[in-house]
Amino acid sequence: MAEIINLRQAKKRRAREEKAAKAETNRARFGRSKGERQKTETERDKAARDLDGKKLD
């Protein structure tokens, strides 16, 4: 037979896992120094400029 689970505990466990995943993404987005953020932004801008420069008219 199937394993019996407590739905309340399962909901809480799933909520904790979702919260942990969101915290991980926030650490990646906001947990960086100003220099790292600027470097990422300049790399993204350069990639966009390079892509625009290679477009055919």
N, C-alpha and C positions, 0 to 999 in steps of 0.2 A: 504494500500500500504506500501511498504518498506520505511524506514526512509532514507532521503537524507543526505549523508555525503560528506564532502569535502575531496577528496583523499589526497591532499597535507597535510592537518592537520592530517589525519589518519596515513599517513606515518611518519610524525614527532612524533606523539604520540607513535607509535610502536617503533621507533628508541630510544626515551627517555626511554621507559620501558625496552628495551633490554640493553641499557647502564646502567640503574640502577641495573638490575640483574647482569650484569658483574661486576659492582662496588661492589656489595654485596659479590660475590665470591672472589674478590680480597681482600676485607677487611678481609675475613675469612682466606685467604692464607697468606697475607703479613702483616696484622695488628696485629701481635702477637710478644711478647717479645722473646728474645733469649732463655730464660729458657723454655717457653711454646713450642717453636719449638723443642728444644732438648728432652723434655719430650714426645712429640708426636712421634718423630723419634725413641726414645728408645722403646716406646710401640709398634710401628710398627715392629721394629726389633725383639722384644721378641715374638710377635705373629707369625712372620715368622719362628723363631727358634723352637717354640713350635709345629707349624704345621709340620715342617721338621722332628722333633723328633718323631712324631706320625705316620709317613708314614710307610707302610709295604714294606719290600723289596721283 
